Amino acid sequence: MMSLGIFLMIGAWQYIIIGVVVLLLFGGKKIPELMKGLGSGIKEFKDASKEDEPTTDKKVEDNKQS
């Protein structure tokens, strides 16, 4: 809960400063690669969570029939 409050309290200038620091640390060429990796990781996570849904539904149905 506390971390959500911190994100709400951060203003536009703080986001700009964070972006500049990230740019300085990783460089302009490395950031697109990092974002691509992050995007593919999120996509894999969503795909994996969709694959689990039918198995959990089947387990619930099996328990109801018992």
OpenMM code with the backbone's topology and positions (N, CA, C; nanometers):
from openmm import Vec3, app, unit

residues = "MET MET SER LEU GLY ILE PHE LEU MET ILE GLY ALA TRP GLN TYR ILE ILE ILE GLY VAL VAL VAL LEU LEU LEU PHE GLY GLY LYS LYS ILE PRO GLU LEU MET LYS GLY LEU GLY SER GLY ILE LYS GLU PHE LYS ASP ALA SER LYS GLU ASP GLU PRO THR THR ASP LYS LYS VAL GLU ASP ASN LYS GLN SER".split()
positions = [
    Vec3(0.0821, -0.1190, 0.0000),
    Vec3(0.0000, 0.0000, 0.0000),
    Vec3(0.0866, 0.1255, 0.0000),
    Vec3(0.1927, 0.1221, 0.0746),
    Vec3(0.2756, 0.2405, 0.0872),
    Vec3(0.3441, 0.2747, -0.0442),
    Vec3(0.3859, 0.1746, -0.1203),
    Vec3(0.4550, 0.2013, -0.2461),
    Vec3(0.3616, 0.2689, -0.3468),
    Vec3(0.2341, 0.2358, -0.3448),
    Vec3(0.1395, 0.3002, -0.4345),
    Vec3(0.1289, 0.4485, -0.4030),
    Vec3(0.1278, 0.4825, -0.2769),
    Vec3(0.1217, 0.6230, -0.2358),
    Vec3(0.2425, 0.7011, -0.2817),
    Vec3(0.3581, 0.6371, -0.2823),
    Vec3(0.4799, 0.7038, -0.3269),
    Vec3(0.4697, 0.7370, -0.4756),
    Vec3(0.4167, 0.6445, -0.5567),
    Vec3(0.4037, 0.6712, -0.6995),
    Vec3(0.3045, 0.7839, -0.7269),
    Vec3(0.2034, 0.7966, -0.6445),
    Vec3(0.1059, 0.9033, -0.6639),
    Vec3(0.1627, 1.0389, -0.6254),
    Vec3(0.2598, 1.0388, -0.5360),
    Vec3(0.3173, 1.1647, -0.4892),
    Vec3(0.4290, 1.2153, -0.5800),
    Vec3(0.4813, 1.1313, -0.6689),
    Vec3(0.5890, 1.1727, -0.7580),
    Vec3(0.5309, 1.2590, -0.8685),
    Vec3(0.5934, 1.3743, -0.8900),
    Vec3(0.5466, 1.4666, -0.9925),
    Vec3(0.6183, 1.4466, -1.1242),
    Vec3(0.5855, 1.5310, -1.2202),
    Vec3(0.6421, 1.5209, -1.3546),
    Vec3(0.7927, 1.5441, -1.3535),
    Vec3(0.8390, 1.6386, -1.2760),
    Vec3(0.9822, 1.6667, -1.2709),
    Vec3(1.0604, 1.5475, -1.2170),
    Vec3(1.0052, 1.4789, -1.1193),
    Vec3(1.0750, 1.3622, -1.0647),
    Vec3(1.0866, 1.2519, -1.1699),
    Vec3(0.9810, 1.2319, -1.2496),
    Vec3(0.9868, 1.1332, -1.3571),
    Vec3(1.0914, 1.1722, -1.4617),
    Vec3(1.1016, 1.2991, -1.4919),
    Vec3(1.2011, 1.3466, -1.5880),
    Vec3(1.3414, 1.3216, -1.5344),
    Vec3(1.3637, 1.3511, -1.4078),
    Vec3(1.4950, 1.3292, -1.3470),
    Vec3(1.5296, 1.1805, -1.3482),
    Vec3(1.4338, 1.0954, -1.3143),
    Vec3(1.4571, 0.9511, -1.3169),
    Vec3(1.4916, 0.9066, -1.4581),
    Vec3(1.4204, 0.9571, -1.5577),
    Vec3(1.4498, 0.9226, -1.6965),
    Vec3(1.5888, 0.9651, -1.7396),
    Vec3(1.6320, 1.0842, -1.6982),
    Vec3(1.7661, 1.1318, -1.7325),
    Vec3(1.8724, 1.0447, -1.6661),
    Vec3(1.8507, 1.0068, -1.5409),
    Vec3(1.9471, 0.9212, -1.4706),
    Vec3(1.9570, 0.7859, -1.5400),
    Vec3(1.8438, 0.7276, -1.5778),
    Vec3(1.8454, 0.5995, -1.6484),
    Vec3(1.9178, 0.6136, -1.7816),
    Vec3(1.8935, 0.7233, -1.8515),
    Vec3(1.9602, 0.7481, -1.9790),
    Vec3(2.1110, 0.7589, -1.9604),
    Vec3(2.1541, 0.8258, -1.8555),
    Vec3(2.2974, 0.8392, -1.8284),
    Vec3(2.3604, 0.7057, -1.7890),
    Vec3(2.2883, 0.6270, -1.7118),
    Vec3(2.3436, 0.4993, -1.6659),
    Vec3(2.3546, 0.3964, -1.7783),
    Vec3(2.2513, 0.3837, -1.8605),
    Vec3(2.2472, 0.2779, -1.9602),
    Vec3(2.2839, 0.3236, -2.1007),
    Vec3(2.2702, 0.4494, -2.1296),
    Vec3(2.3003, 0.4988, -2.2630),
    Vec3(2.1813, 0.4847, -2.3558),
    Vec3(2.1785, 0.5658, -2.4587),
    Vec3(2.0661, 0.5683, -2.5517),
    Vec3(2.0498, 0.4419, -2.6329),
    Vec3(2.1598, 0.3713, -2.6591),
    Vec3(2.1521, 0.2506, -2.7411),
    Vec3(2.1010, 0.1314, -2.6621),
    Vec3(2.1231, 0.1300, -2.5338),
    Vec3(2.0879, 0.0136, -2.4523),
    Vec3(1.9409, 0.0161, -2.4081),
    Vec3(1.8809, 0.1325, -2.3957),
    Vec3(1.7436, 0.1442, -2.3452),
    Vec3(1.6415, 0.0718, -2.4339),
    Vec3(1.6460, 0.0844, -2.5675),
    Vec3(1.5493, 0.0081, -2.6486),
    Vec3(1.5610, -0.1427, -2.6283),
    Vec3(1.6835, -0.1912, -2.6098),
    Vec3(1.7015, -0.3340, -2.5849),
    Vec3(1.6392, -0.3740, -2.4517),
    Vec3(1.6550, -0.2897, -2.3507),
    Vec3(1.5965, -0.3179, -2.2197),
    Vec3(1.4444, -0.3183, -2.2272),
    Vec3(1.3868, -0.2231, -2.2990),
    Vec3(1.2411, -0.2156, -2.3114),
    Vec3(1.1874, -0.3339, -2.3909),
    Vec3(1.2620, -0.3769, -2.4937),
    Vec3(1.2204, -0.4931, -2.5718),
    Vec3(1.2187, -0.6178, -2.4844),
    Vec3(1.3218, -0.6332, -2.4027),
    Vec3(1.3274, -0.7467, -2.3107),
    Vec3(1.2154, -0.7421, -2.2086),
    Vec3(1.1854, -0.6243, -2.1577),
    Vec3(1.0764, -0.6084, -2.0618),
    Vec3(0.9423, -0.6425, -2.1264),
    Vec3(0.9205, -0.5950, -2.2480),
    Vec3(0.7958, -0.6234, -2.3192),
    Vec3(0.7781, -0.7714, -2.3484),
    Vec3(0.8850, -0.8371, -2.3896),
    Vec3(0.8734, -0.9804, -2.4181),
    Vec3(0.8517, -1.0596, -2.2894),
    Vec3(0.9106, -1.0143, -2.1802),
    Vec3(0.8883, -1.0810, -2.0513),
    Vec3(0.7443, -1.0698, -2.0062),
    Vec3(0.6859, -0.9517, -2.0236),
    Vec3(0.5454, -0.9313, -1.9867),
    Vec3(0.4555, -1.0167, -2.0754),
    Vec3(0.4867, -1.0228, -2.2058),
    Vec3(0.4069, -1.1040, -2.2979),
    Vec3(0.4123, -1.2516, -2.2601),
    Vec3(0.5313, -1.3016, -2.2256),
    Vec3(0.5458, -1.4406, -2.1846),
    Vec3(0.4684, -1.4687, -2.0566),
    Vec3(0.4706, -1.3734, -1.9649),
    Vec3(0.3968, -1.3899, -1.8396),
    Vec3(0.2469, -1.3981, -1.8660),
    Vec3(0.1952, -1.3122, -1.9529),
    Vec3(0.0526, -1.3156, -1.9859),
    Vec3(0.0148, -1.4465, -2.0541),
    Vec3(0.0998, -1.4906, -2.1468),
    Vec3(0.0722, -1.6172, -2.2158),
    Vec3(0.0720, -1.7342, -2.1177),
    Vec3(0.1665, -1.7334, -2.0253),
    Vec3(0.1739, -1.8418, -1.9276),
    Vec3(0.0537, -1.8399, -1.8346),
    Vec3(0.0065, -1.7217, -1.7982),
    Vec3(-0.1097, -1.7146, -1.7095),
    Vec3(-0.2368, -1.7573, -1.7829),
    Vec3(-0.2446, -1.7336, -1.9132),
    Vec3(-0.3605, -1.7791, -1.9903),
    Vec3(-0.3607, -1.9306, -2.0046),
    Vec3(-0.2428, -1.9913, -2.0126),
    Vec3(-0.2338, -2.1364, -2.0251),
    Vec3(-0.2785, -2.2052, -1.8975),
    Vec3(-0.2602, -2.1415, -1.7838),
    Vec3(-0.2968, -2.2019, -1.6557),
    Vec3(-0.4467, -2.1975, -1.6286),
    Vec3(-0.5187, -2.1080, -1.6890),
    Vec3(-0.6613, -2.0921, -1.6601),
    Vec3(-0.7436, -2.2181, -1.6876),
    Vec3(-0.7292, -2.2837, -1.8024),
    Vec3(-0.8117, -2.4037, -1.8256),
    Vec3(-0.7839, -2.5152, -1.7248),
    Vec3(-0.6607, -2.5297, -1.6822),
    Vec3(-0.6305, -2.6367, -1.5876),
    Vec3(-0.6942, -2.6082, -1.4520),
    Vec3(-0.6959, -2.4819, -1.4106),
    Vec3(-0.7584, -2.4513, -1.2824),
    Vec3(-0.9091, -2.4668, -1.2923),
    Vec3(-0.9689, -2.4317, -1.4062),
    Vec3(-1.1129, -2.4494, -1.4236),
    Vec3(-1.1487, -2.5976, -1.4219),
    Vec3(-1.0651, -2.6801, -1.4829),
    Vec3(-1.0907, -2.8237, -1.4863),
    Vec3(-1.0840, -2.8826, -1.3455),
    Vec3(-0.9888, -2.8373, -1.2644),
    Vec3(-0.9775, -2.8862, -1.1277),
    Vec3(-1.1006, -2.8487, -1.0462),
    Vec3(-1.1528, -2.7295, -1.0665),
    Vec3(-1.2726, -2.6859, -0.9947),
    Vec3(-1.3910, -2.7703, -1.0346),
    Vec3(-1.4049, -2.8006, -1.1658),
    Vec3(-1.5147, -2.8830, -1.2139),
    Vec3(-1.5038, -3.0246, -1.1584),
    Vec3(-1.3823, -3.0780, -1.1531),
    Vec3(-1.3621, -3.2126, -1.0989),
    Vec3(-1.4007, -3.2174, -0.9520),
    Vec3(-1.3709, -3.1134, -0.8777),
    Vec3(-1.4067, -3.1103, -0.7347),
    Vec3(-1.5583, -3.1009, -0.7157),
    Vec3(-1.6256, -3.0290, -0.8057),
    Vec3(-1.7717, -3.0161, -0.7934),
    Vec3(-1.8403, -3.1487, -0.8232),
    Vec3(-1.7847, -3.2255, -0.9179),
    Vec3(-1.8458, -3.3536, -0.9534),
    Vec3(-1.8252, -3.4582, -0.8457),
    Vec3(-1.7212, -3.4475, -0.7669),
    Vec3(-1.6911, -3.5465, -0.6623),
    Vec3(-1.7859, -3.5387, -0.5474),
] * unit.nanometer
topology = app.Topology()
chain = topology.addChain("A")
for resn in residues:
    res = topology.addResidue(resn, chain)
    for name in ("N", "CA", "C"):
        topology.addAtom(name, app.Element.getBySymbol(name[0]), res)
